[in-house]
């Protein structure tokens, strides 16, 4: 039992009803109803059985499980013949889905005055569960009730924000009110591992689920909480101090809005941060990173206040271990930009600081450094300093990518397991969180941003230790970081000096196959092909041509039961297929498991690094007479040998550029599915050029870059050189996941800031962005966005279909979508009453920023597209997707339509248009 401060309290039963196991693949719960196979518009019948291919006889029934007093719950099904299943289907047969149900009871306070207060809310912690919802206790009301599914902390991320959940119906003020909790519990190999690794012959699902109650203060005491905004220290982003000064200038202070929305027709409970300052006696000065953007927190929202230490501030004595920061806040009233000064409140936050000594050749501490992503997302990373300053030119830094679940801040083993270098920095990015996006998309961007940030830190204060901003890198990683090393190096080959990849998997579908997926039994193969294009950019094996001329050391433990050694063996085999003479070494350590402390800290790894980094800065360039550049998403791919692909003919398909050079500067090129290419003449020599058997006259290329464009005029299939590619139209990303690649705070736009299903969805997205990616978002009304108050970065639009904002976004982006009482794509109208739509557009015709629309015909459809918001890797969401209620039971097989936008070109003025060959309509 947990008692709230005002008398409300809640009890949750420790007895759970369990239905399972049901076959699914690793991410299928994002399409299927989290309650599948249940229909939560009907009563739960504990006597009913449900089909499951895992059970003898083909049906499973309800069973029981019990949690302990701390909320720890273990679920298993020892009656299933798991050994028989895995004998033919391997790990795919161990993946499964469970539905769990229990009850909670809410008791009102004794005081009559407290009973008339606003509803309390629930504070929920759901670790390693995928989704949960709170339902009315009376099942007869479910026929009209729309379940609100909240995403659990499925990775048990260490600094996830507090999750506040509203009751589906107001609790009674005079007697106890009963509710039901329904929990979606999938067993994923990547989360829980092979059962044999924990000495079990059957998989055991481990979940921690806790509920407490959160109550508002009495209205009779004060109109606001004493401190409506609280310091959330787990979300602080603080650099180390050396010589009494911050090693880096960015400071992030975690804030949480714990106020309540007391009136569903008002914006009470919203607060704005007005200012932040360090008292003069502290000796340092702070400033907002982006003073033009109002920092507003919705009720329950966690946000990181981003500040900058001013240069030339004073020194902080080493005996000072806290910095006081006074933060001024003001209530927000009905979309007014400011409020009465008398309503402002000031509260103090004491920020802990860590002083570390200057490193030497024999002693050092892993340094915490920070940088600011787009004025709103402060990020922390670690660095290991070299033993000696530069002499004879700096050496390439090592970019060390951690494995899944590794917290680089609170866990020291990763930094301790990396080899310190004589004259090269070891940079340890966070990837946003300990799981991030598997070092893809924004996680890869974070890694490169950390390299640039350290350069900027070193140049003014540690110039003898600095490296060039455009330095090449040695990419190193283990497990998910080993996979990330393959990914990062093969997508940005010209940034890479060498690769050390340990225990990495090739791609998610190879890690645990989708053999037992539910949707596979219902889906049109053409639809499946379109949906699976969203995985194409992550398939590392398809891009290994880009590493065929890069030194690679691949490592794996011979007894690895987490990532089987065949993944690395196969990657090396594919790499050698592209270049028989590739500089790739595979070392398999006999008898070693997935991780051992000397995996990367040994003489073999150090000798490899010394060999590849021994050449001086001015060494002559090694000529590659033949190479192949493979690209899936031009915006997420870099050049190779100075050649870069900027546009594909058909997005969603692979593009390949085969380049053959001779000793006299002649170049013969074969371009497959490519429409725009550039050549950096500082890295490539081109005297004569033939592309697809066509000779190209490219002139003097005074700008230092040759631009080649597929000529689409007059039905020509030829190529031409252009003086410049000024338009350089942003190409489609191919998948909705691009919304996470944010260079500024993400704007989430809803019809109004008053209580609504759209606000509920916005708050859940805001929570998930912070929990899974440490990305901040700001919730705006459509009216505010129309008046220019959006930040200008990526945007999520929820509803607002008839607003001027939506009309302008569709017009400026030249979108084929329109809203005419129902959403229409071209001449196809989507008017199913249960439909949900998700589609990506450009903010304008010439910007890299995107807007992701979440639209629906009813609240149930909105819940469906919310589950498809691309928070995790491996979810099949291309540029646009339409689903209806059928997906609740048959997964992706219930899609109404899906597709990848067509190429943006000069001929269509950069439009992302309907792409017939890469789209599917029911």
C-alpha positions in Angstrom: 0.0 0.0 0.0 1.2 3.5 -0.8 -0.4 6.5 0.8 -0.5 9.9 -0.9 0.1 13.1 1.1 -3.6 14.1 1.0 -5.3 10.9 2.0 -5.8 9.2 -1.3 -4.2 5.8 -1.4 -4.1 2.8 -3.8 -3.7 -1.0 -3.4 -2.7 -3.2 -6.3 -3.3 -6.9 -6.2 -0.2 -9.1 -6.4 -2.2 -11.8 -8.2 -2.1 -11.6 -12.0 -4.1 -13.5 -14.6 -1.8 -14.5 -17.5 -2.7 -15.5 -21.1 0.1 -16.8 -23.3 2.3 -17.7 -24.9 1.2 -16.3 -28.3 3.7 -16.4 -31.2 4.9 -13.0 -32.5 8.1 -11.4 -33.8 10.2 -8.9 -31.9 8.4 -5.7 -32.7 4.9 -7.0 -33.7 3.2 -5.6 -30.6 3.4 -2.1 -32.2 0.9 -3.3 -34.9 -1.1 -5.8 -33.0 -3.4 -4.7 -30.1 -1.2 -4.9 -27.0 -4.1 -7.0 -25.5 -4.2 -9.4 -28.4 -5.9 -11.9 -28.6 -8.4 -10.2 -26.3 -11.1 -7.7 -27.5 -11.2 -5.1 -24.7 -14.6 -3.9 -25.8 -15.9 -7.2 -24.3 -15.7 -8.8 -20.9 -12.6 -10.9 -20.1 -13.6 -14.6 -19.9 -11.1 -16.5 -17.8 -12.6 -19.8 -18.9 -12.0 -19.2 -22.6 -9.1 -20.7 -24.5 -7.2 -19.0 -27.4 -5.3 -20.3 -30.4 -1.5 -20.7 -30.0 0.8 -22.7 -32.2 3.1 -23.2 -29.2 0.8 -25.3 -27.1 -0.1 -29.0 -27.4 -3.5 -29.1 -29.0 -3.1 -25.6 -30.4 -4.8 -23.6 -27.6 -3.7 -21.8 -24.4 -5.7 -21.0 -21.4 -5.4 -18.5 -18.5 -2.9 -19.1 -15.8 -1.8 -17.3 -12.6 1.4 -15.5 -11.6 2.2 -13.5 -8.5 4.4 -10.4 -7.9 6.3 -9.7 -4.8 5.9 -6.7 -2.5 8.3 -4.7 -4.8 6.3 -5.4 -8.0 8.7 -8.0 -9.4 6.8 -10.4 -11.6 8.1 -13.5 -13.3 6.0 -15.3 -16.0 6.9 -18.6 -17.6 5.1 -21.5 -19.3 7.0 -24.7 -18.4 4.2 -26.8 -19.9 5.2 -25.7 -23.4 7.6 -28.0 -25.2 10.1 -25.3 -25.9 12.9 -27.7 -26.8 10.8 -29.2 -29.6 10.0 -25.7 -30.9 13.6 -24.4 -30.8 14.9 -27.5 -32.4 13.5 -26.4 -35.7 12.8 -22.6 -35.3 15.7 -21.6 -33.0 15.4 -18.4 -31.1 12.4 -17.3 -33.2 10.3 -19.8 -31.3 11.2 -18.4 -27.9 9.8 -15.0 -28.8 6.3 -14.7 -27.6 3.6 -12.5 -26.3 1.7 -12.5 -23.0 -1.4 -10.6 -21.8 -1.5 -10.0 -18.0 -4.4 -8.6 -16.0 -4.7 -7.5 -12.3 -6.8 -5.1 -10.2 -6.1 -2.0 -8.3 -8.3 -0.3 -5.8 -8.3 3.5 -5.1 -9.5 4.7 -1.7 -10.7 8.3 -1.1 -9.4 10.5 1.7 -11.2 10.9 4.9 -11.5 14.6 4.8 -14.6 16.0 3.0 -12.6 19.0 1.8 -10.0 16.9 0.1 -12.7 14.8 -1.7 -13.8 17.8 -3.9 -10.2 18.3 -5.1 -9.2 17.5 -8.7 -8.7 13.8 -9.5 -5.5 12.3 -8.3 -3.4 10.5 -10.9 -1.3 7.4 -10.9 2.5 7.3 -10.9 3.5 4.1 -12.8 6.8 2.3 -13.2 6.7 -0.4 -15.8 10.1 -2.0 -16.4 10.5 -4.5 -19.3 6.8 -4.5 -20.1 5.9 -3.2 -23.6 2.5 -1.5 -22.9 0.0 -1.1 -20.2 -3.5 0.5 -19.8 -5.8 1.3 -16.9 -9.4 0.2 -17.5 -12.6 0.9 -15.5 -13.4 -1.9 -13.1 -16.9 -2.3 -14.5 -16.4 -4.3 -17.7 -19.9 -3.3 -19.0 -18.6 0.1 -19.7 -15.8 -1.2 -22.0 -18.0 -1.3 -25.1 -17.7 2.5 -25.5 -14.3 3.0 -23.7 -11.2 3.6 -25.8 -8.2 2.1 -24.0 -5.2 4.4 -23.6 -2.1 2.4 -24.0 1.1 3.7 -22.3 4.5 2.5 -23.5 6.4 0.8 -20.7 10.1 1.2 -20.1 10.8 -2.0 -22.0 14.6 -1.6 -21.9 14.6 -0.7 -18.2 16.4 2.5 -19.2 18.2 4.0 -16.2 17.0 7.6 -16.5 13.5 7.4 -17.8 11.2 10.1 -16.6 8.4 9.5 -14.1 5.3 8.2 -15.9 2.0 9.8 -14.8 -1.3 8.2 -15.9 -4.8 9.6 -15.6 -7.7 7.4 -14.4 -10.1 6.3 -17.1 -13.0 7.4 -14.9 -13.0 9.6 -11.8 -12.5 7.7 -8.6 -15.4 7.9 -6.2 -15.1 10.4 -3.4 -17.1 8.4 -0.8 -16.1 4.7 -1.4 -13.3 2.6 -2.9 -13.1 2.4 -6.7 -11.8 -0.6 -8.5 -9.9 -0.5 -11.8 -8.2 -3.1 -13.9 -4.6 -3.1 -15.2 -3.9 -4.9 -18.5 -0.2 -5.4 -19.4 1.5 -6.4 -22.6 4.5 -8.6 -21.8 6.5 -9.8 -24.8 9.5 -12.0 -24.4 12.3 -10.7 -26.6 15.7 -12.5 -26.9 17.5 -9.1 -27.1 16.0 -8.2 -23.7 16.1 -11.4 -21.8 18.5 -13.6 -23.7 18.6 -17.3 -24.3 17.0 -19.1 -21.3 20.0 -21.4 -21.1 22.1 -18.3 -20.2 20.2 -18.2 -16.9 20.1 -22.0 -16.5 16.5 -22.4 -17.6 15.0 -24.7 -20.2 12.1 -22.3 -20.7 11.9 -18.5 -21.2 11.1 -16.5 -18.1 9.6 -13.0 -18.6 10.7 -10.6 -15.8 8.7 -7.4 -15.3 8.7 -4.9 -12.5 5.3 -3.0 -12.2 4.6 -0.5 -9.5 1.8 1.9 -9.0 1.5 4.7 -6.5 -0.8 7.7 -6.3 -0.1 11.4 -6.9 -2.4 14.0 -5.5 -2.9 17.8 -5.8 -2.8 20.1 -2.9 -6.0 21.6 -1.4 -7.4 24.5 -3.5 -8.0 26.3 -0.2 -4.4 26.7 0.6 -2.8 28.0 -2.6 -3.8 28.1 -6.3 -0.6 26.4 -7.2 1.7 23.8 -5.8 4.4 25.2 -3.5 6.9 24.1 -6.2 5.0 23.1 -9.3 8.3 22.6 -11.1 10.7 20.2 -9.4 14.3 19.5 -10.0 14.8 16.1 -11.6 18.4 15.4 -10.9 18.5 12.1 -12.8 18.1 14.2 -16.0 20.9 16.7 -15.3 23.7 17.0 -17.9 26.8 18.3 -16.1 30.3 18.5 -17.4 33.3 17.8 -15.2 35.4 20.7 -13.9 39.2 20.9 -14.5 41.3 23.7 -13.0 38.1 25.1 -11.5 36.4 25.6 -14.9 33.8 23.5 -16.7 35.5 21.2 -19.3 32.6 22.1 -21.7 30.1 24.9 -21.6 26.7 23.2 -21.9 24.7 22.6 -18.7 21.4 20.8 -18.6 19.1 20.9 -15.6 16.3 18.3 -15.4 12.9 19.8 -14.6 9.6 18.1 -14.0 6.1 19.7 -14.0 4.2 18.1 -11.2 1.2 20.4 -11.3 -2.3 19.3 -12.2 -4.7 20.4 -14.9 -7.5 21.4 -12.6 -10.0 22.3 -15.2 -10.4 20.4 -18.5 -11.5 23.6 -20.2 -8.5 25.6 -19.2 -4.7 25.5 -19.5 -4.1 25.4 -15.8 -1.0 23.4 -14.8 1.2 24.6 -17.7 4.3 26.5 -16.7 6.9 28.6 -18.5 10.6 29.0 -17.5 11.3 32.7 -17.5 15.0 32.8 -16.5 17.9 31.0 -14.8 20.9 32.5 -13.1 23.7 31.6 -10.7 24.0 34.0 -7.8 26.9 36.5 -8.3 28.8 35.1 -5.4 29.2 31.7 -7.2 31.6 33.2 -9.8 30.0 31.8 -12.9 27.4 33.2 -15.3 24.8 31.3 -17.3 22.6 32.1 -20.3 19.8 30.3 -22.2 21.0 28.5 -25.2 18.0 29.7 -27.3 16.5 32.8 -25.6 14.0 33.2 -28.5 12.1 30.0 -27.8 9.8 29.9 -24.8 10.4 27.0 -22.5 7.1 25.6 -21.5 6.2 22.5 -19.6 2.9 20.7 -19.9 1.5 19.0 -16.8 3.5 15.8 -16.1 6.2 16.7 -18.6 9.9 16.3 -17.9 12.2 18.7 -19.7 15.9 19.6 -19.7 16.6 23.3 -19.3 19.6 24.0 -21.5 22.1 26.6 -20.3 25.6 27.7 -21.3 28.4 28.7 -19.0 29.7 32.1 -20.1 33.4 32.2 -21.2 35.9 34.0 -19.0 33.9 33.3 -15.9 35.7 32.9 -12.6 37.2 29.8 -11.2 35.3 27.5 -8.8 37.4 26.3 -5.8 37.6 22.6 -5.6 35.9 22.5 -2.2 32.7 23.8 -3.9 30.7 20.8 -5.0 27.4 22.4 -5.8 26.3 25.3 -8.0 23.2 27.1 -6.9 20.9 28.0 -9.9 17.8 30.2 -9.3 15.1 29.4 -11.8 12.1 31.7 -12.3 8.9 30.2 -13.6 5.5 31.6 -14.5 2.1 30.0 -15.0 0.8 29.9 -18.6 -2.7 31.1 -19.3 -4.6 30.3 -22.4 -1.9 30.7 -25.0 -0.7 34.1 -23.7 3.0 34.6 -24.0 3.5 36.0 -20.6 1.7 36.3 -17.3 1.5 38.7 -14.4 4.9 39.3 -12.7 3.2 38.7 -9.3 2.4 35.1 -10.3 6.1 34.3 -10.9 7.9 31.9 -8.6 11.6 31.4 -8.0 13.1 28.2 -6.8 16.7 27.1 -6.3 18.4 24.1 -7.8 21.7 22.9 -6.4 23.6 21.4 -9.3 26.3 18.9 -8.1 29.7 19.3 -9.8 32.7 17.0 -9.9 36.2 18.3 -9.9 38.8 16.1 -11.5 42.6 16.6 -11.8 44.4 17.4 -15.0 45.4 14.2 -16.7 49.0 13.1 -16.9 50.8 10.3 -18.8 50.3 7.9 -15.9 47.0 8.9 -14.4 43.7 10.1 -15.7 39.9 10.0 -15.1 37.3 9.5 -17.8 36.1 13.0 -18.4 32.4 13.9 -18.6 31.9 16.3 -21.5 28.7 17.9 -22.8 27.4 19.5 -26.0 24.1 21.1 -27.1 22.1 19.6 -29.9 20.0 22.2 -31.5 19.7 24.5 -28.5 17.4 22.2 -26.6 18.9 18.7 -26.1 22.0 18.8 -24.0 24.0 15.6 -24.2 26.8 14.0 -22.2 29.7 11.9 -23.4 32.9 10.6 -22.0 36.5 11.0 -23.2 39.7 9.3 -22.3 42.6 11.7 -22.8 45.8 10.6 -24.5 49.0 10.3 -22.5 50.9 12.9 -24.4 50.1 16.1 -26.4 50.4 16.3 -30.2 53.8 15.7 -31.6 54.3 15.2 -35.3 50.6 15.7 -35.9 47.5 14.4 -34.0 46.4 10.8 -34.3 42.9 9.9 -35.3 40.5 9.6 -32.3 38.9 6.3 -31.4 35.1 6.5 -31.4 34.0 3.7 -29.0 30.4 2.6 -29.2 28.9 0.8 -26.2 26.6 -2.2 -26.1 22.9 -2.2 -25.5 22.0 -1.4 -21.9 25.4 0.0 -21.0 25.1 3.2 -19.1 28.4 5.1 -19.7 27.8 7.5 -16.8 27.0 5.2 -13.9 28.8 2.1 -15.2 32.6 2.4 -15.5 33.4 -1.0 -17.0 33.1 0.2 -20.6 35.5 3.1 -20.2 37.8 0.9 -18.1 37.8 -1.7 -20.9 39.1 0.6 -23.6 42.8 1.0 -24.5 44.1 4.4 -23.6 46.3 5.8 -26.4 49.5 7.8 -26.5 48.3 10.6 -28.7 44.7 9.8 -29.7 41.6 10.6 -27.8 39.1 7.9 -27.0 35.6 9.3 -27.4 32.7 7.5 -25.8 29.3 8.8 -27.0 26.1 8.0 -25.2 24.0 7.3 -28.4 21.4 9.4 -26.6 20.6 6.5 -24.1 22.0 3.1 -23.2 20.0 1.6 -26.0 19.4 4.6 -28.2 18.4 3.7 -31.8 21.0 0.9 -32.1 23.6 3.5 -33.3 21.4 4.3 -36.3 19.9 7.7 -37.2 20.0 10.1 -34.3 22.3 7.8 -32.3 24.9 7.8 -35.1 24.5 11.6 -35.4 25.2 11.8 -31.6 28.4 9.9 -32.0 29.7 12.3 -34.8 28.5 15.3 -32.8 30.5 14.2 -29.8 33.7 14.2 -32.0 32.9 17.7 -33.2 32.1 18.9 -29.7 35.4 17.7 -28.3 37.3 19.5 -31.1 35.5 22.7 -30.1 36.3 22.1 -26.4 40.0 21.5 -27.0 40.8 24.3 -29.5 40.4 27.2 -27.1 41.6 25.7 -23.8 43.7 22.6 -24.7 45.1 23.5 -28.1 48.2 21.2 -27.7 45.8 18.2 -27.4 43.4 19.2 -30.3 42.7 17.3 -33.5 41.3 18.7 -36.8 37.6 19.1 -37.0 37.4 16.9 -40.2 39.5 14.2 -38.6 39.0 10.6 -39.6 38.1 8.1 -36.9 38.8 4.6 -35.7 35.4 3.2 -35.1 35.3 0.6 -32.2 32.4 -1.1 -30.6 31.1 -4.2 -28.8 27.8 -6.1 -29.1 25.2 -3.5 -30.1 28.2 -1.2 -30.4 29.9 -3.7 -32.6 26.9 -3.7 -34.9 27.0 0.1 -34.6 30.6 0.1 -35.7 29.7 -1.8 -38.9 26.8 0.5 -39.4 28.5 3.9 -38.8 31.6 3.0 -40.8 29.8 1.6 -43.8 27.4 4.6 -44.1 30.1 7.2 -43.7 33.2 5.6 -45.2 35.2 8.8 -45.8 35.1 9.6 -42.1 36.6 6.3 -41.2 40.3 5.3 -40.8 39.6 1.8 -39.5 37.1 -0.4 -37.8 37.3 -2.7 -34.7 34.0 -4.5 -34.4 33.5 -7.0 -31.6 30.5 -9.4 -31.1 28.2 -7.4 -33.4 25.2 -8.8 -35.1 24.5 -8.2 -38.9 20.9 -7.0 -38.6 17.9 -7.4 -36.4 16.1 -9.9 -38.7 19.1 -12.1 -38.7 19.6 -11.9 -35.0 16.1 -13.3 -34.3 14.3 -14.3 -37.5 10.7 -13.3 -38.0 9.6 -16.9 -38.6 6.8 -16.9 -36.0 5.3 -13.5 -36.9 1.6 -13.3 -37.0 1.3 -10.8 -39.9 3.1 -13.2 -42.2 0.0 -15.4 -42.4 -2.2 -12.6 -43.7 -0.1 -10.1 -45.7 0.0 -9.5 -49.4 3.7 -10.1 -50.4 3.7 -6.8 -52.2 2.6 -5.0 -49.1 5.3 -6.9 -47.1 7.9 -5.8 -49.5 6.9 -2.1 -49.2 6.9 -2.3 -45.4 10.2 -4.0 -45.2 11.9 -1.2 -47.1 11.8 0.6 -43.8 14.4 -1.9 -42.6 16.6 -1.5 -45.6 18.8 1.3 -44.2 19.7 -0.8 -41.2 20.8 -4.0 -43.0 24.5 -3.8 -42.5 25.4 -6.7 -44.8 24.0 -4.8 -47.8 26.5 -1.9 -47.3 29.7 -3.8 -46.7 30.9 -2.8 -50.2 31.6 0.5 -48.6 34.2 -1.0 -46.3 36.0 -3.2 -48.9 39.0 -0.9 -48.8 39.0 0.0 -45.1 41.1 -1.9 -42.5 38.8 -4.0 -40.3 39.6 -6.1 -37.2 36.6 -8.2 -36.4 36.4 -10.0 -33.0 34.1 -12.6 -31.5 34.0 -14.9 -28.5 33.8 -18.5 -29.6 31.2 -19.4 -26.9 29.1 -16.3 -27.3 25.5 -17.2 -26.4 24.2 -13.6 -26.8 25.2 -12.8 -30.4 26.3 -16.0 -32.1 29.8 -15.9 -33.7 28.4 -16.7 -37.2 27.3 -13.1 -37.5 30.8 -11.8 -37.5 32.1 -14.7 -39.6 29.4 -14.0 -42.2 30.1 -10.2 -42.2 33.8 -10.9 -42.9 32.8 -13.4 -45.7 30.6 -10.8 -47.4 33.3 -8.1 -47.1 35.8 -10.4 -48.8 33.3 -11.0 -51.6 33.6 -7.3 -52.4 37.4 -7.4 -52.2 39.4 -10.6 -52.1 42.4 -8.6 -50.9 40.4 -6.7 -48.2 42.4 -5.6 -45.2 40.1 -7.5 -42.8 41.2 -9.7 -40.0 38.9 -12.0 -38.1 39.9 -13.2 -34.6 37.7 -15.7 -32.7 38.7 -16.0 -29.1 38.2 -19.7 -28.2 36.0 -20.4 -25.1 35.1 -16.8 -24.5 31.5 -15.6 -24.0 29.8 -12.5 -25.3 31.9 -10.2 -23.1 35.3 -10.6 -21.5 37.3 -7.7 -20.0 40.2 -8.0 -22.5 38.0 -8.1 -25.6 39.3 -4.7 -26.8 42.1 -4.0 -24.3 44.8 -6.3 -25.6 48.0 -6.4 -27.7 46.2 -7.5 -30.8 43.8 -4.6 -30.9 46.6 -2.1 -29.9 48.9 -3.4 -32.7 46.1 -3.0 -35.2 45.4 0.6 -34.1 49.1 1.4 -34.2 49.4 0.0 -37.7 46.4 1.8 -39.3 47.2 5.1 -37.5 51.0 5.1 -38.1 50.9 7.1 -41.3 51.6 10.8 -40.9 49.0 13.5 -41.8 50.8 14.3 -45.1 51.1 10.7 -46.3 50.1 10.2 -50.0 46.6 9.1 -50.7 46.3 5.4 -51.6 44.6 5.0 -54.9 41.6 2.7 -55.1 41.3 1.6 -58.7 37.8 0.1 -58.2 35.2 0.5 -55.5 31.4 0.3 -55.0 29.4 2.8 -53.0 26.1 1.4 -51.7 23.4 3.9 -50.5 19.8 3.5 -49.2 19.1 6.9 -47.7 21.2 9.7 -49.2 20.6 12.0 -46.2 22.0 9.3 -43.9 25.0 8.4 -46.0 28.3 10.0 -46.6 30.9 10.1 -49.5 33.4 7.4 -50.4 36.7 8.4 -52.0 35.0 11.8 -52.6 32.1 10.4 -54.5 28.6 11.0 -52.9 25.1 10.0 -53.9 22.6 12.8 -53.3 19.4 11.2 -54.9 18.0 7.9 -55.9 15.8 7.3 -58.9 13.5 5.1 -56.8 13.7 5.7 -53.0 13.2 2.5 -51.1 15.5 0.6 -53.3 19.3 0.3 -53.0 21.5 2.6 -55.1 24.9 1.5 -56.1 27.8 3.4 -57.7 30.6 1.3 -59.2 33.7 3.4 -59.9 36.7 2.2 -61.9 39.7 4.5 -62.1 42.8 4.2 -64.3 46.3 5.6 -63.7 45.7 8.6 -66.0 42.6 9.9 -64.2 40.1 8.2 -66.4 36.9 7.1 -64.5 34.3 4.6 -65.7 31.1 4.6 -63.6 28.1 2.3 -63.5 25.2 3.9 -61.6 22.3 1.8 -60.5 19.1 3.5 -59.2 21.0 6.8 -58.8 20.0 10.2 -60.1 22.4 12.8 -58.6 26.1 12.4 -57.7 28.8 14.8 -56.6 32.6 14.3 -56.8 34.9 16.2 -54.4 38.0 16.9 -56.6 40.1 17.4 -53.5 39.7 13.6 -52.9 39.2 12.3 -56.4 41.0 12.9 -59.6 38.7 12.9 -62.7 40.2 13.8 -66.1 37.9 11.7 -68.3 34.5 10.5 -67.1 32.2 7.8 -68.5 29.0 7.0 -66.7 26.7 4.2 -67.8 28.6 4.1 -71.1 28.1 7.8 -71.7 31.0 10.2 -71.9 30.5 13.3 -69.8 32.1 16.7 -70.4 32.4 18.2 -67.0 34.4 21.4 -67.6 36.9 22.9 -65.2 34.8 22.4 -62.1 36.0 25.7 -60.6 34.1 25.1 -57.4 36.1 21.9 -56.7 33.1 19.7 -57.1 31.6 18.0 -60.1 27.8 17.5 -60.1 26.3 14.8 -62.2 22.5 14.6 -62.7 20.4 12.0 -64.5 18.7 13.9 -67.4 14.9 13.4 -67.1 14.0 15.9 -69.9 12.5 14.6 -73.2 12.5 11.0 -71.9 16.2 11.0 -71.9 18.0 8.3 -70.0 21.4 10.0 -70.1 23.5 11.9 -67.7 24.8 15.5 -67.7 27.2 17.6 -65.7 25.8 20.7 -64.2 27.7 23.7 -62.9 26.1 23.3 -59.5 23.2 21.6 -57.9 21.8 24.6 -56.1 18.5 23.1 -55.5 20.0 20.0 -53.9 16.5 18.9 -53.0 16.0 17.0 -49.8 15.3 13.4 -50.7 12.7 11.2 -49.0 14.0 9.3 -46.0 12.0 6.2 -46.8 10.7 5.8 -43.2 8.9 7.7 -40.5 11.9 7.2 -38.2 13.4 10.3 -39.8 11.3 12.4 -37.4 13.8 11.4 -34.6 16.7 13.0 -36.5 16.0 16.3 -34.9 18.5 19.2 -34.9 16.1 21.3 -32.7 13.4 20.7 -30.2 10.5 18.7 -31.7 7.2 20.6 -31.9 4.1 18.6 -31.2 1.0 20.4 -32.5 -2.5 19.6 -31.3 -5.8 21.4 -31.9 -5.8 23.1 -28.5 -4.0 22.8 -25.1 -7.2 21.8 -23.4 -7.8 18.2 -22.2 -8.4 16.0 -25.3 -7.4 12.7 -26.8 -4.8 14.6 -28.9 -3.3 16.1 -25.7 -3.1 12.7 -24.2 -1.3 11.3 -27.2 1.1 14.3 -27.3 2.0 13.8 -23.6 2.7 10.1 -24.2 4.9 10.9 -27.2 6.8 13.6 -25.2 7.4 11.0 -22.4 8.6 8.4 -24.9 11.0 10.8 -26.7 12.6 11.7 -23.4 12.7 8.1 -22.1 14.0 6.4 -25.2 16.1 9.1 -26.8 16.6 12.0 -24.4 14.9 14.2 -26.9 12.8 17.2 -25.7 9.6 18.2 -27.3 7.2 21.2 -26.9 3.5 20.9 -27.2 1.8 23.7 -29.1 -1.7 24.5 -30.2 -2.4 24.8 -33.9 -3.2 28.5 -33.4 0.3 29.0 -31.8 2.0 27.2 -34.7 0.1 29.2 -37.2 1.3 32.4 -35.6 5.0 31.4 -36.0 5.7 30.1 -32.5 7.0 26.7 -33.7 10.8 26.2 -33.3 11.4 25.5 -37.0 12.7 22.0 -36.5 10.9 18.7 -36.9 7.2 18.7 -36.1 4.5 16.1 -35.1 1.0 17.1 -36.1 -1.8 15.3 -34.2 -5.2 15.9 -35.6 -5.8 19.5 -36.6 -6.9 18.2 -40.0 -9.0 21.3 -40.9 -6.6 23.9 -39.5 -4.8 26.5 -41.5 -1.6 25.1 -40.3 -2.2 21.7 -41.9 -3.4 23.3 -45.1 -0.2 25.4 -45.2 2.1 22.4 -44.5 0.5 20.3 -47.2 0.7 23.2 -49.7 4.3 24.2 -48.9 5.5 20.5 -49.0 3.6 19.9 -52.2 2.1 16.8 -50.5 -0.2 14.5 -52.4 -2.3 14.2 -49.2 -5.4 16.4 -48.7 -8.3 16.5 -46.3 -11.8 16.8 -47.7 -13.9 15.5 -44.9 -11.7 12.5 -45.0 -8.0 12.0 -45.8 -7.3 11.5 -49.5 -4.1 10.4 -51.2 -4.3 11.2 -54.9 -7.8 9.8 -55.7 -7.8 7.2 -52.9 -10.1 8.2 -50.0 -9.4 6.7 -46.5 -12.8 7.0 -44.8 -12.9 3.7 -42.8 -14.3 4.7 -39.4 -11.4 3.0 -37.5 -8.6 4.3 -39.7 -5.3 5.7 -38.5 -2.9 7.5 -40.8 0.8 8.3 -40.3 2.7 10.1 -43.0 5.9 12.2 -43.4 6.2 15.5 -45.3 8.8 18.2 -45.6 8.2 21.3 -43.5 8.7 23.3 -46.8 9.8 22.4 -50.3 13.5 23.2 -49.6 14.2 22.2 -46.0 15.6 19.1 -44.4 13.1 19.4 -41.5 10.1 17.1 -41.6 6.6 17.0 -40.2 5.0 13.7 -39.2 1.2 13.6 -39.3 -0.7 11.3 -36.9 -4.3 11.4 -38.1 -7.4 9.3 -37.5 -11.1 8.8 -38.1 -11.8 8.1 -34.4 -9.9 8.0 -31.1 -9.3 4.3 -31.6 -7.5 5.0 -34.9 -5.4 7.6 -33.1 -4.3 5.0 -30.5 -3.3 2.7 -33.4 -1.0 5.2 -35.1 0.5 6.2 -31.7 1.7 2.7 -31.3 3.4 3.0 -34.7 5.2 6.2 -33.8 8.8 5.1 -34.6 10.4 5.1 -31.1 12.2 1.8 -31.5 14.1 0.1 -34.4 12.6 -2.7 -36.3 9.1 -1.3 -36.6 7.8 -1.4 -40.2 6.8 2.2 -40.9 7.8 3.6 -44.3 7.1 7.2 -45.3 3.4 6.7 -45.1 1.1 4.1 -43.6 -2.6 3.7 -43.2 -4.1 1.1 -40.8 -7.5 0.2 -39.5 -9.0 -2.1 -36.7 -7.8 -5.2 -38.6 -4.2 -4.6 -37.4 -5.4 -5.3 -33.9 -5.7 -8.9 -34.8 -3.6 -9.6 -37.9 -0.8 -7.0 -37.4 0.8 -5.4 -40.5 -1.5 -7.6 -42.7 -4.3 -5.2 -41.8 -2.7 -2.1 -43.4 -4.9 -0.2 -45.8 -2.0 1.3 -47.6 1.7 2.0 -47.3 4.5 3.5 -49.4 7.8 5.4 -49.9 7.7 8.8 -51.5 9.2 9.3 -54.9 12.5 11.0 -55.7 12.6 14.8 -55.4 14.2 16.3 -58.5 14.5 19.4 -60.6 11.7 18.1 -62.9 9.2 17.9 -60.0 10.5 20.9 -58.1 11.7 18.8 -55.2 8.3 17.2 -54.5 7.9 14.0 -52.4 5.2 12.5 -54.6 3.3 9.2 -54.8 5.7 6.5 -55.8 3.7 3.9 -57.7 6.3 1.1 -57.8 7.1 1.5 -54.1 3.5 1.8 -52.7 0.6 -0.5 -51.9 -3.1 0.3 -51.7 -5.8 -2.1 -50.6 
